[in-house]
């Protein structure tokens, strides 16, 4: 009987305790808290059944730091600072755009006894949003929920919640304010821009703005202002801004050529890689990183210095400590890279020759019949074409893929041999089978890296379009053609050529828009043969008498042991200049380029 009575009493006690606990939990602001109290003392086997209770916080008569005025503004633990106080409070007024900023401020200020200092007022859709940094003000504003009468006759709803750092919408007004504050911090006489502890700037407070460089997007805007307005800045101080990344500073590398000192002290930089966006700035001589976690990431000071100099090789002052001069293998001379040019011609004479040749060549190439190119090629000409699709573009050159000799794709030796065209008849016959094209001369870039009396090489880059049934296909193709030409008669002929075709890049498509496709493509009027072009470097000698030629021919055969047919061809190609012919023979012989037939009688 006593056992039954005891069990009943225990069950009643447990039920009463459970009911009280549930009532307390429902009344607690931490009903869903992640903190737990584990009842200990049970045996190991019963641990899984141990009672896990949410902490039961009863409302005390002593106000907590986030409570005031009878109502509390709850701040999640991750938004509280070390003292337990919420740093920021976000105020949202639904449909506040109807009332306007002035009405909202006026009505709230008239009904609270504490100062109202709002930050970053903005309209988010139809809602009005601003931020408050004071718990007493936040609570007082919260207590005005559905107290203020609006012009529409409804009570104004107000919600106040703990918030992370305030968000600012950077419109034109905020941008001008940011420029104004930054200009006050710039000392033009020293070229010094002090942006340290920027979020606490008094001028920002006067403008009711809280702008922090902790947000990379805001730091990027500040850097853009520097680049556009004070590129001559010499020292930049960004200390005490709680920065976690420095990648937004990338634009200063190309724009701020006089920047010699960077101060990133007392931020939250974890890795030296954050400096990579400015890597290689030779103007930077001083760097301050002290107070950042990255400073303690190295085993010794030499590793730290080495990591810094990998980014800024000319640094001589690091964290206010003078460093030994950097080890360098150059002569201390600054070398300026010459400006890039669209095309390269070694001389005006060569330019005139090549440009005239290309005009004639592509006029015939873009005609309906390319047979007129037969005299532009040497008897022993070699031609190879390849094509592929670039990975960074969706455009291709499928019309040229079938005959491509791309050795990365064509691995069969026999196929490679078949796709290599030799002899001018085979070359021109192959060119005549390619799709009809229209080249855009305005897109041409010409480079001439080699000019000698016996050989010239030049490369042409540009765009073309395929012509289908007399209409120009809109899709752009990109091409590269490399010509090797040798003297022949009063001009020269192509001895070797490579052609590469691929789909146009996005930049090329934008730069060369599609022409009107409703009209038939114009048909160029080809010349029957590219006219020989005289050139100073390839000027033929005056015609020799027959007996003089015979004498020179005999001498060449004796010195080279070539048969008469090859010796005569050699002399013709070298304009009957014995000295030049001997030089060419020596060069080709050293390379093993002379066929055995040349020495057979």
RODO-2510 file (C-alpha; in nm, 4 decimals, decimal comma):
residues 601
     n   res          X          Y          Z
     1     x     0,0000     0,0000     0,0000
     2     x     0,2848     0,2393     0,0880
     3     x     0,4536     0,1590    -0,2479
     4     x     0,1371     0,2452    -0,4446
     5     x     0,0875     0,5668    -0,2461
     6     x     0,4495     0,6711    -0,3124
     7     x     0,4198     0,6074    -0,6872
     8     x     0,0962     0,8082    -0,7076
     9     x     0,2547     1,0971    -0,5156
    10     x     0,5625     1,0975    -0,7425
    11     x     0,3453     1,1006    -1,0544
    12     x     0,1385     1,3920    -0,9197
    13     x     0,4574     1,5795    -0,8354
    14     x     0,6035     1,5213    -1,1823
    15     x     0,2820     1,6301    -1,3533
    16     x     0,2664     1,9503    -1,1485
    17     x     0,6326     2,0209    -1,2210
    18     x     0,5833     1,9629    -1,5936
    19     x     0,2814     2,1951    -1,6020
    20     x     0,4736     2,4706    -1,4214
    21     x     0,7733     2,4298    -1,6514
    22     x     0,5625     2,4565    -1,9671
    23     x     0,3901     2,7686    -1,8308
    24     x     0,7270     2,9303    -1,7525
    25     x     0,8721     2,8364    -2,0915
    26     x     0,5803     2,9909    -2,2783
    27     x     0,6220     3,3151    -2,0849
    28     x     0,9993     3,3260    -2,1424
    29     x     1,1483     3,5359    -2,4214
    30     x     1,3983     3,2527    -2,4627
    31     x     1,1363     2,9814    -2,5192
    32     x     1,3212     2,8729    -2,8376
    33     x     1,6720     2,9356    -2,7040
    34     x     1,9480     2,6986    -2,8035
    35     x     2,0767     2,6905    -2,4398
    36     x     1,9942     2,3703    -2,2508
    37     x     2,0091     2,2381    -1,8938
    38     x     2,0810     1,8661    -1,8644
    39     x     1,9632     1,6985    -1,5440
    40     x     2,2552     1,4954    -1,4215
    41     x     2,2863     1,2112    -1,1764
    42     x     2,1174     0,9329    -1,3750
    43     x     2,3013     0,6119    -1,4465
    44     x     2,4816     0,5669    -1,7822
    45     x     2,2060     0,3402    -1,9116
    46     x     1,9436     0,6077    -1,8536
    47     x     2,1344     0,9056    -1,9969
    48     x     1,9342     0,8892    -2,3176
    49     x     1,6221     0,9405    -2,1094
    50     x     1,7661     1,2330    -1,9161
    51     x     1,5335     1,5276    -1,9009
    52     x     1,6483     1,8157    -2,1256
    53     x     1,4935     2,1418    -2,0228
    54     x     1,4920     2,4813    -2,1905
    55     x     1,6100     2,7404    -1,9383
    56     x     1,3176     2,8949    -1,7567
    57     x     1,3819     3,2690    -1,7357
    58     x     1,1138     3,4448    -1,5349
    59     x     1,0527     3,8104    -1,6020
    60     x     1,2412     3,9973    -1,3339
    61     x     1,1696     4,3371    -1,1897
    62     x     1,5316     4,4235    -1,2699
    63     x     1,5461     4,5294    -1,6371
    64     x     1,8013     4,3577    -1,8581
    65     x     2,0239     4,5672    -2,0877
    66     x     1,7860     4,5213    -2,3829
    67     x     1,4695     4,5978    -2,1812
    68     x     1,3249     4,9403    -2,1140
    69     x     0,9953     5,1152    -2,0677
    70     x     0,7936     4,8042    -1,9871
    71     x     0,8388     4,6558    -2,3375
    72     x     1,1518     4,4854    -2,4571
    73     x     1,3287     4,4802    -2,7904
    74     x     1,4655     4,1299    -2,8310
    75     x     1,8162     4,1083    -2,9739
    76     x     1,9442     3,7667    -3,0899
    77     x     2,2661     3,6567    -2,9168
    78     x     2,4775     3,6804    -3,2365
    79     x     2,3824     4,0496    -3,2686
    80     x     2,4767     4,1388    -2,9090
    81     x     2,8155     4,2769    -2,8171
    82     x     3,0253     4,1549    -2,5256
    83     x     2,8266     4,3559    -2,2716
    84     x     2,5028     4,1940    -2,3901
    85     x     2,3685     4,5104    -2,5495
    86     x     2,2319     4,5128    -2,9032
    87     x     2,4467     4,7364    -3,1199
    88     x     2,1909     4,8259    -3,3863
    89     x     1,8132     4,8233    -3,4209
    90     x     1,6266     4,8196    -3,7486
    91     x     1,3028     5,0190    -3,7612
    92     x     1,0540     4,9235    -4,0326
    93     x     0,7363     5,1228    -4,0985
    94     x     0,5064     4,9374    -4,3396
    95     x     0,3650     5,1647    -4,6101
    96     x     0,5911     5,4401    -4,4749
    97     x     0,6585     5,5716    -4,8227
    98     x     0,3055     5,7190    -4,8213
    99     x     0,3784     5,9271    -4,5122
   100     x     0,7220     6,0578    -4,6104
   101     x     1,0419     6,0991    -4,4149
   102     x     0,9542     6,4350    -4,2552
   103     x     0,6156     6,3157    -4,1220
   104     x     0,7687     6,0026    -3,9693
   105     x     1,0514     6,1906    -3,7969
   106     x     0,8236     6,4693    -3,6714
   107     x     0,5594     6,2393    -3,5223
   108     x     0,8097     6,0093    -3,3526
   109     x     1,0168     6,2946    -3,2044
   110     x     0,7016     6,4558    -3,0623
   111     x     0,6104     6,1409    -2,8653
   112     x     0,9380     6,0187    -2,7141
   113     x     1,1432     6,1715    -2,4349
   114     x     1,4817     6,0536    -2,5633
   115     x     1,6691     6,1974    -2,8650
   116     x     1,5953     6,0333    -3,1990
   117     x     1,9121     5,9840    -3,4035
   118     x     1,8191     5,7782    -3,7099
   119     x     2,0737     5,6444    -3,9573
   120     x     2,0520     5,5450    -4,3254
   121     x     1,6875     5,6334    -4,3842
   122     x     1,5648     5,4711    -4,7056
   123     x     1,2563     5,3354    -4,8730
   124     x     1,2514     4,9605    -4,9270
   125     x     0,9637     4,9174    -5,1668
   126     x     0,6653     5,0797    -4,9929
   127     x     0,8253     5,0505    -4,6488
   128     x     1,0325     5,3127    -4,4695
   129     x     1,3480     5,1806    -4,3020
   130     x     1,6043     5,3392    -4,0722
   131     x     1,8442     5,2290    -3,7991
   132     x     1,8953     5,3286    -3,4344
   133     x     2,2071     5,2681    -3,2245
   134     x     2,0550     5,3391    -2,8790
   135     x     1,8536     5,0780    -2,6863
   136     x     1,6438     5,3347    -2,4984
   137     x     1,5467     5,5120    -2,8212
   138     x     1,4728     5,1806    -2,9920
   139     x     1,2410     5,0764    -2,7102
   140     x     1,0661     5,4145    -2,7044
   141     x     1,0057     5,3929    -3,0811
   142     x     0,8835     5,0342    -3,0449
   143     x     0,6241     5,1476    -2,7905
   144     x     0,4737     5,3824    -3,0526
   145     x     0,3515     5,0871    -3,2578
   146     x    -0,0074     5,1722    -3,3697
   147     x    -0,0112     5,4912    -3,1611
   148     x     0,0499     5,7578    -3,4273
   149     x    -0,2442     5,8609    -3,6459
   150     x    -0,1586     5,8794    -4,0155
   151     x    -0,3192     6,1143    -4,2726
   152     x    -0,5101     5,8156    -4,4109
   153     x    -0,6807     5,7595    -4,0738
   154     x    -0,4958     5,4410    -3,9802
   155     x    -0,2557     5,3889    -3,6930
   156     x     0,1080     5,3746    -3,8047
   157     x     0,2611     5,0303    -3,7549
   158     x     0,6215     5,0233    -3,6326
   159     x     0,8430     4,7172    -3,5918
   160     x     1,1800     4,7318    -3,4192
   161     x     1,4229     4,4409    -3,4266
   162     x     1,7859     4,3831    -3,3416
   163     x     1,9987     4,4156    -3,6526
   164     x     2,3398     4,3570    -3,7967
   165     x     2,5356     4,6534    -3,9369
   166     x     2,3055     4,9010    -4,1125
   167     x     2,2605     4,8689    -4,4868
   168     x     2,2845     5,1836    -4,6946
   169     x     2,1348     5,2304    -5,0399
   170     x     2,3991     5,4239    -5,2329
   171     x     2,1900     5,6610    -5,4424
   172     x     2,3106     5,9890    -5,5898
   173     x     2,2517     6,1759    -5,2627
   174     x     2,4518     5,9245    -5,0588
   175     x     2,7273     5,9221    -5,3222
   176     x     2,7646     6,2995    -5,3034
   177     x     2,7703     6,2825    -4,9227
   178     x     3,0415     6,0166    -4,9361
   179     x     3,2515     6,2294    -5,1720
   180     x     3,2080     6,5304    -4,9426
   181     x     3,3237     6,3416    -4,6330
   182     x     3,6206     6,1877    -4,8150
   183     x     3,7258     6,5272    -4,9515
   184     x     3,7417     6,6630    -4,5960
   185     x     3,9837     6,3831    -4,5092
   186     x     4,2195     6,4491    -4,8013
   187     x     4,5298     6,6619    -4,7542
   188     x     4,6251     6,7763    -5,1022
   189     x     4,9565     6,9298    -4,9904
   190     x     5,0871     6,5906    -4,8738
   191     x     4,8764     6,3724    -5,1016
   192     x     4,7461     6,1995    -4,7880
   193     x     4,3980     6,0428    -4,7673
   194     x     4,2939     5,9423    -4,4155
   195     x     4,0038     5,6958    -4,4213
   196     x     4,0817     5,5383    -4,0850
   197     x     3,7927     5,4516    -3,8509
   198     x     3,5624     5,5811    -4,1214
   199     x     3,2348     5,4593    -3,9723
   200     x     3,2801     5,6944    -3,6744
   201     x     3,3333     6,0069    -3,8804
   202     x     3,1498     6,3016    -3,7234
   203     x     3,0547     6,4414    -4,0637
   204     x     2,8731     6,1167    -4,1402
   205     x     2,6836     6,1384    -3,8120
   206     x     2,5763     6,4921    -3,8932
   207     x     2,4358     6,3572    -4,2208
   208     x     2,2615     6,0718    -4,0340
   209     x     2,4684     5,8171    -4,2225
   210     x     2,6468     5,5078    -4,1008
   211     x     2,8847     5,3915    -4,3734
   212     x     3,1330     5,1159    -4,2999
   213     x     3,4039     4,9717    -4,5207
   214     x     3,3377     4,6332    -4,3634
   215     x     3,1020     4,5771    -4,6551
   216     x     3,3177     4,5165    -4,9677
   217     x     3,0602     4,6865    -5,1900
   218     x     3,0998     5,0136    -4,9968
   219     x     3,4798     4,9861    -5,0027
   220     x     3,4642     4,9363    -5,3804
   221     x     3,2655     5,2591    -5,4169
   222     x     3,5206     5,4482    -5,2066
   223     x     3,8074     5,3137    -5,4186
   224     x     3,6247     5,4173    -5,7342
   225     x     3,5935     5,7715    -5,5948
   226     x     3,9687     5,7764    -5,5256
   227     x     4,0596     5,6523    -5,8725
   228     x     3,8323     5,9019    -6,0473
   229     x     3,9014     6,2088    -5,8320
   230     x     4,2430     6,1835    -5,6621
   231     x     4,4572     5,9353    -5,8590
   232     x     4,7607     6,1367    -5,7480
   233     x     4,7168     6,0177    -5,3857
   234     x     5,0510     5,9256    -5,2250
   235     x     4,9514     5,7801    -4,8874
   236     x     4,6304     5,5920    -4,8069
   237     x     4,5227     5,5119    -4,4497
   238     x     4,2506     5,2456    -4,4092
   239     x     4,3341     5,1428    -4,0537
   240     x     4,0730     5,0542    -3,7880
   241     x     3,7941     4,9724    -4,0327
   242     x     3,7412     4,6027    -3,9470
   243     x     3,8317     4,5118    -4,3052
   244     x     3,8240     4,1417    -4,3884
   245     x     3,9188     4,1703    -4,7560
   246     x     4,1362     4,4010    -4,9661
   247     x     4,0325     4,2791    -5,3113
   248     x     3,8239     4,5939    -5,3797
   249     x     4,1521     4,7922    -5,3866
   250     x     4,2553     4,6330    -5,7172
   251     x     4,1849     4,9430    -5,9324
   252     x     4,4472     5,1527    -5,7501
   253     x     4,7212     4,9414    -5,9087
   254     x     4,6682     5,0826    -6,2539
   255     x     4,5406     5,4287    -6,1587
   256     x     4,7409     5,5505    -5,8578
   257     x     5,0973     5,5491    -5,9896
   258     x     5,2285     5,7749    -5,7089
   259     x     5,0895     5,5704    -5,4190
   260     x     5,3857     5,4935    -5,1924
   261     x     5,2317     5,4186    -4,8500
   262     x     4,9450     5,1872    -4,7474
   263     x     4,8160     5,1586    -4,3908
   264     x     4,5901     4,8599    -4,3130
   265     x     4,6622     4,8449    -3,9386
   266     x     4,4128     4,6999    -3,6885
   267     x     4,1805     4,5312    -3,9338
   268     x     4,0815     4,1659    -3,9723
   269     x     4,3014     4,0531    -4,2610
   270     x     4,3600     3,6777    -4,2319
   271     x     4,5669     3,5973    -4,5414
   272     x     4,8485     3,7663    -4,7286
   273     x     4,6660     3,6718    -5,0500
   274     x     4,4301     3,9636    -4,9848
   275     x     4,7114     4,1872    -5,1123
   276     x     4,7261     4,0076    -5,4481
   277     x     4,4834     4,2535    -5,6043
   278     x     4,7609     4,5167    -5,5786
   279     x     5,0489     4,2790    -5,6455
   280     x     5,3475     4,4265    -5,8246
   281     x     5,2970     4,7951    -5,7394
   282     x     5,6545     4,9196    -5,7633
   283     x     5,5616     5,2601    -5,6200
   284     x     5,4663     5,1214    -5,2756
   285     x     5,7558     5,1626    -5,0321
   286     x     5,5718     5,1520    -4,6983
   287     x     5,3159     4,8979    -4,5744
   288     x     5,1513     4,8743    -4,2324
   289     x     4,9730     4,5496    -4,1409
   290     x     5,0224     4,5408    -3,7650
   291     x     4,7142     4,4468    -3,5648
   292     x     4,5892     4,1992    -3,8274
   293     x     4,5734     3,8202    -3,7767
   294     x     4,7925     3,7732    -4,0846
   295     x     5,0921     3,9109    -3,8937
   296     x     5,0946     3,6085    -3,6613
   297     x     5,0504     3,3508    -3,9385
   298     x     5,4255     3,3161    -4,0061
   299     x     5,6832     3,1231    -3,8058
   300     x     5,9493     3,3906    -3,8266
   301     x     5,9903     3,7478    -3,9384
   302     x     6,1860     3,6605    -4,2524
   303     x     5,8933     3,4593    -4,3912
   304     x     5,6611     3,7501    -4,3185
   305     x     5,8904     3,9964    -4,4979
   306     x     5,9313     3,7589    -4,7921
   307     x     5,5536     3,7196    -4,8298
   308     x     5,5118     4,0978    -4,8319
   309     x     5,7867     4,1536    -5,0886
   310     x     5,6333     3,8956    -5,3188
   311     x     5,3466     4,1441    -5,3514
   312     x     5,5338     4,4728    -5,3092
   313     x     5,8981     4,4212    -5,4138
   314     x     6,0085     4,7798    -5,3356
   315     x     5,8855     4,7930    -4,9725
   316     x     6,1548     4,9287    -4,7385
   317     x     5,9334     5,0151    -4,4377
   318     x     5,7106     4,7416    -4,2908
   319     x     5,5034     4,8021    -3,9764
   320     x     5,7197     5,1094    -3,8974
   321     x     6,0373     4,8955    -3,9145
   322     x     6,3028     4,9668    -4,1745
   323     x     6,3886     4,6681    -4,3923
   324     x     6,7139     4,5866    -4,5719
   325     x     6,7093     4,6862    -4,9386
   326     x     6,5466     4,4242    -5,1608
   327     x     6,7842     4,1949    -5,3480
   328     x     6,7632     4,2756    -5,7176
   329     x     6,9454     4,1504    -6,0241
   330     x     6,8673     4,4447    -6,2455
   331     x     7,0746     4,7577    -6,2977
   332     x     6,8284     4,9777    -6,1147
   333     x     6,6988     5,1216    -6,4402
   334     x     6,3277     5,1653    -6,4879
   335     x     6,2291     5,0292    -6,8290
   336     x     5,9202     5,1707    -6,9932
   337     x     5,7252     4,9345    -7,2156
   338     x     5,6547     5,1029    -7,5477
   339     x     5,2901     5,1622    -7,6333
   340     x     5,1097     4,8862    -7,8187
   341     x     5,0553     4,9380    -8,1903
   342     x     4,7771     4,7879    -8,4015
   343     x     5,0236     4,6657    -8,6681
   344     x     5,3997     4,6406    -8,7050
   345     x     5,5884     4,7344    -9,0227
   346     x     5,9686     4,7637    -9,0170
   347     x     5,9572     5,0471    -9,2714
   348     x     5,7192     5,2494    -9,4833
   349     x     5,8490     5,0880    -9,8027
   350     x     5,7749     4,7392    -9,6735
   351     x     5,4358     4,8545    -9,5487
   352     x     5,3409     4,9843    -9,8920
   353     x     5,4434     4,6580   -10,0582
   354     x     5,2587     4,4293    -9,8165
   355     x     4,9414     4,6387    -9,8003
   356     x     4,9209     4,6481   -10,1802
   357     x     4,9741     4,2718   -10,1972
   358     x     4,7003     4,2037    -9,9389
   359     x     4,4532     4,4281   -10,1195
   360     x     4,5077     4,2370   -10,4424
   361     x     4,5092     3,8973   -10,2725
   362     x     4,1859     3,9341   -10,0743
   363     x     4,0055     4,0997   -10,3648
   364     x     4,0562     3,7801   -10,5634
   365     x     4,0021     3,5529   -10,2623
   366     x     3,6587     3,7084   -10,1949
   367     x     3,5488     3,6700   -10,5573
   368     x     3,3420     3,3800   -10,6900
   369     x     3,6504     3,2212   -10,8482
   370     x     3,9881     3,2067   -10,6759
   371     x     4,1724     3,0741   -10,9800
   372     x     4,3335     3,4147   -11,0275
   373     x     4,5552     3,3389   -10,7264
   374     x     4,7523     3,0781   -10,9226
   375     x     5,0322     3,3246   -11,0027
   376     x     5,0530     3,4408   -10,6401
   377     x     5,1943     3,1017   -10,5306
   378     x     5,5310     2,9434   -10,5908
   379     x     5,5583     2,6163   -10,7847
   380     x     5,6654     2,4433   -10,4614
   381     x     5,4187     2,6233   -10,2348
   382     x     5,2919     2,4458    -9,9218
   383     x     4,9576     2,5270    -9,7598
   384     x     4,7959     2,4106    -9,4355
   385     x     4,4628     2,5076    -9,2780
   386     x     4,3380     2,4345    -8,9261
   387     x     4,0232     2,5223    -8,7361
   388     x     3,8862     2,4770    -8,3859
   389     x     3,6248     2,6143    -8,1480
   390     x     3,7484     2,8477    -7,8767
   391     x     3,6284     2,7390    -7,5298
   392     x     3,5377     3,0927    -7,4185
   393     x     3,2917     3,1571    -7,7016
   394     x     2,9777     2,9868    -7,8277
   395     x     3,0589     3,0687    -8,1910
   396     x     3,2358     2,8249    -8,4220
   397     x     3,3690     2,7839    -8,7757
   398     x     3,2032     2,4573    -8,8697
   399     x     3,2219     2,5384    -9,2430
   400     x     3,6008     2,4965    -9,2220
   401     x     3,6180     2,2024    -8,9817
   402     x     3,6070     1,9247    -9,2413
   403     x     3,9374     2,0219    -9,4038
   404     x     4,1095     2,1229    -9,0811
   405     x     4,4619     1,9906    -9,0281
   406     x     4,4626     2,0609    -8,6553
   407     x     4,7281     1,8150    -8,5383
   408     x     4,5753     1,8186    -8,1897
   409     x     4,2703     1,6537    -8,3455
   410     x     4,4050     1,4823    -8,6594
   411     x     4,6342     1,2089    -8,5288
   412     x     4,6428     0,9804    -8,8331
   413     x     4,9648     1,0293    -9,0303
   414     x     4,8002     0,9625    -9,3661
   415     x     4,5227     1,2161    -9,2946
   416     x     4,7787     1,4761    -9,1994
   417     x     4,9644     1,4164    -9,5249
   418     x     4,6463     1,4426    -9,7316
   419     x     4,5431     1,7698    -9,5692
   420     x     4,8836     1,9285    -9,6387
   421     x     4,8567     2,0858    -9,9845
   422     x     5,1742     2,1081   -10,1945
   423     x     5,2257     2,2778   -10,5297
   424     x     5,0482     2,5900   -10,6395
   425     x     4,7862     2,4044   -10,8446
   426     x     4,6804     2,1930   -10,5468
   427     x     4,6843     2,4946   -10,3154
   428     x     4,4645     2,7135   -10,5352
   429     x     4,2331     2,4217   -10,6132
   430     x     4,1830     2,3697   -10,2397
   431     x     4,1240     2,7418   -10,1783
   432     x     3,8620     2,7414   -10,4522
   433     x     3,6668     2,4714   -10,2642
   434     x     3,6440     2,6716    -9,9405
   435     x     3,3193     2,8611    -9,8642
   436     x     3,2769     3,1981   -10,0317
   437     x     3,3839     3,4733    -9,7920
   438     x     3,3898     3,8470    -9,7296
   439     x     3,6851     3,9815    -9,5334
   440     x     3,6618     4,3096    -9,3440
   441     x     3,9827     4,5071    -9,4191
   442     x     3,9088     4,7478    -9,1320
   443     x     3,9644     4,4584    -8,8911
   444     x     4,3083     4,3658    -9,0276
   445     x     4,6157     4,3695    -8,8077
   446     x     4,9425     4,3044    -8,9902
   447     x     5,2739     4,2076    -8,8307
   448     x     5,5973     4,1682    -9,0287
   449     x     5,8568     4,0036    -8,8030
   450     x     6,1064     3,9032    -9,0743
   451     x     6,2417     4,0813    -9,3832
   452     x     6,5588     3,9635    -9,5597
   453     x     6,6698     3,9923    -9,9222
   454     x     6,5635     3,6309    -9,9824
   455     x     6,2625     3,5840    -9,7540
   456     x     5,9848     3,7824    -9,5919
   457     x     5,7228     3,6707    -9,3382
   458     x     5,4042     3,8554    -9,2434
   459     x     5,0898     3,7632    -9,0490
   460     x     4,7375     3,8977    -9,0963
   461     x     4,4713     3,8864    -8,8225
   462     x     4,1102     3,9854    -8,8820
   463     x     3,7495     3,8793    -8,9270
   464     x     3,5533     3,7329    -9,2142
   465     x     3,1963     3,6266    -9,2869
   466     x     3,0734     3,3401    -9,5030
   467     x     2,8572     3,4181    -9,8068
   468     x     2,5663     3,1823    -9,8698
   469     x     2,3559     3,2140   -10,1873
   470     x     2,4777     3,5685   -10,2403
   471     x     2,3878     3,6804    -9,8876
   472     x     2,6353     3,7496    -9,6093
   473     x     2,5887     3,5152    -9,3122
   474     x     2,5850     3,7292    -8,9936
   475     x     2,8108     3,5046    -8,7864
   476     x     3,1639     3,6435    -8,7512
   477     x     3,4707     3,4244    -8,8010
   478     x     3,8160     3,5128    -8,6777
   479     x     4,1149     3,4242    -8,8946
   480     x     4,4941     3,4308    -8,8877
   481     x     4,7024     3,3873    -9,2029
   482     x     5,0813     3,3652    -9,2067
   483     x     5,2595     3,4106    -9,5410
   484     x     5,6216     3,3306    -9,6268
   485     x     5,7161     3,4902    -9,9576
   486     x     6,0304     3,4717   -10,1692
   487     x     6,1513     3,6942   -10,4545
   488     x     6,0272     3,6024   -10,8000
   489     x     6,0822     3,8210   -11,1024
   490     x     6,0056     4,1815   -11,0140
   491     x     5,7857     4,0802   -10,7199
   492     x     5,7486     3,7809   -10,4929
   493     x     5,5426     3,4627   -10,4557
   494     x     5,4036     3,2651   -10,1604
   495     x     5,6223     2,9675   -10,0718
   496     x     5,4473     2,8711    -9,7473
   497     x     5,1134     2,9663    -9,5919
   498     x     4,9108     2,8644    -9,2860
   499     x     4,5470     2,9586    -9,2265
   500     x     4,3622     2,9312    -8,8946
   501     x     3,9871     2,9963    -8,8676
   502     x     3,7668     2,9973    -8,5580
   503     x     3,4472     3,1554    -8,4315
   504     x     3,4593     3,5253    -8,3537
   505     x     3,4978     3,6448    -7,9970
   506     x     3,2309     3,8515    -7,8228
   507     x     3,4515     4,1613    -7,8517
   508     x     3,4899     4,1122    -8,2275
   509     x     3,1150     4,0684    -8,2722
   510     x     3,0503     4,3951    -8,0869
   511     x     3,3247     4,5810    -8,2732
   512     x     3,2109     4,4679    -8,6183
   513     x     2,8298     4,4563    -8,6283
   514     x     2,6485     4,2520    -8,8878
   515     x     2,5988     4,4373    -9,2177
   516     x     2,2622     4,4597    -9,3897
   517     x     2,1779     4,1030    -9,4907
   518     x     1,8959     4,1851    -9,7282
   519     x     2,1203     4,2834   -10,0184
   520     x     2,3380     4,0474   -10,2192
   521     x     2,7025     4,0529   -10,1220
   522     x     2,9065     4,2723   -10,3568
   523     x     3,1229     4,0821   -10,5992
   524     x     3,4766     4,2187   -10,6151
   525     x     3,6334     4,2638   -10,9551
   526     x     3,9464     4,0488   -10,9441
   527     x     4,2638     4,1155   -11,1299
   528     x     4,3727     3,8180   -11,3353
   529     x     4,7000     3,8042   -11,1461
   530     x     4,8394     3,9955   -10,8487
   531     x     5,0544     4,2588   -11,0115
   532     x     5,4226     4,2281   -10,9238
   533     x     5,5177     4,4837   -10,6628
   534     x     5,8628     4,6404   -10,6719
   535     x     6,0433     4,6533   -10,3414
   536     x     6,3742     4,8063   -10,2376
   537     x     6,4766     4,4912   -10,0516
   538     x     6,3834     4,2704   -10,3449
   539     x     6,4885     4,4892   -10,6389
   540     x     6,6087     4,2751   -10,9319
   541     x     6,9433     4,3404   -11,0888
   542     x     6,9703     4,4845   -11,4389
   543     x     6,9225     4,2219   -11,7134
   544     x     7,2440     4,0388   -11,7975
   545     x     7,3660     3,9405   -12,1398
   546     x     7,3368     3,5754   -12,2370
   547     x     7,7111     3,5134   -12,2239
   548     x     7,7326     3,6760   -11,8786
   549     x     7,4533     3,4525   -11,7505
   550     x     7,6236     3,1464   -11,8912
   551     x     7,9492     3,2403   -11,7216
   552     x     7,7774     3,2928   -11,3844
   553     x     7,5842     2,9681   -11,4237
   554     x     7,8992     2,7671   -11,4902
   555     x     8,0677     2,9245   -11,1881
   556     x     7,7706     2,8403   -10,9610
   557     x     7,7627     2,4788   -11,0814
   558     x     8,1356     2,4475   -11,0146
   559     x     8,1163     2,5889   -10,6613
   560     x     7,7970     2,4126   -10,5501
   561     x     7,8154     2,0918   -10,7620
   562     x     7,4452     2,1396   -10,8471
   563     x     7,3204     2,0339   -11,1866
   564     x     7,2427     2,2952   -11,4478
   565     x     6,8630     2,2900   -11,4017
   566     x     6,8764     2,3590   -11,0271
   567     x     7,1587     2,6075   -11,0644
   568     x     6,9598     2,8011   -11,3228
   569     x     6,6517     2,8025   -11,0965
   570     x     6,8661     2,9228   -10,8066
   571     x     7,0047     3,2079   -11,0140
   572     x     6,6615     3,3128   -11,1370
   573     x     6,5234     3,3214   -10,7836
   574     x     6,8209     3,5321   -10,6733
   575     x     6,8009     3,7695   -10,9705
   576     x     7,1267     3,6412   -11,1210
   577     x     7,3212     3,7708   -10,8248
   578     x     7,5966     3,5157   -10,7735
   579     x     7,6917     3,6362   -10,4280
   580     x     7,3305     3,6199   -10,3080
   581     x     7,2792     3,2773   -10,4667
   582     x     7,5851     3,1376   -10,2900
   583     x     7,4624     3,2733    -9,9550
   584     x     7,1175     3,1189   -10,0042
   585     x     7,2760     2,7884   -10,1107
   586     x     7,4964     2,7823    -9,8005
   587     x     7,1988     2,8547    -9,5729
   588     x     6,9724     2,5896    -9,7325
   589     x     7,2528     2,3354    -9,7428
   590     x     7,3215     2,3840    -9,3714
   591     x     6,9567     2,3087    -9,3005
   592     x     6,9543     2,0063    -9,5320
   593     x     6,6805     2,1683    -9,7396
   594     x     6,8300     2,1027   -10,0827
   595     x     6,6901     1,7846   -10,2422
   596     x     6,9296     1,5141   -10,3686
   597     x     6,7982     1,5664   -10,7221
   598     x     6,9841     1,8972   -10,7318
   599     x     7,3163     1,7106   -10,7433
   600     x     7,2211     1,4449   -10,9958
   601     x     7,3507     1,4910   -11,3457
***
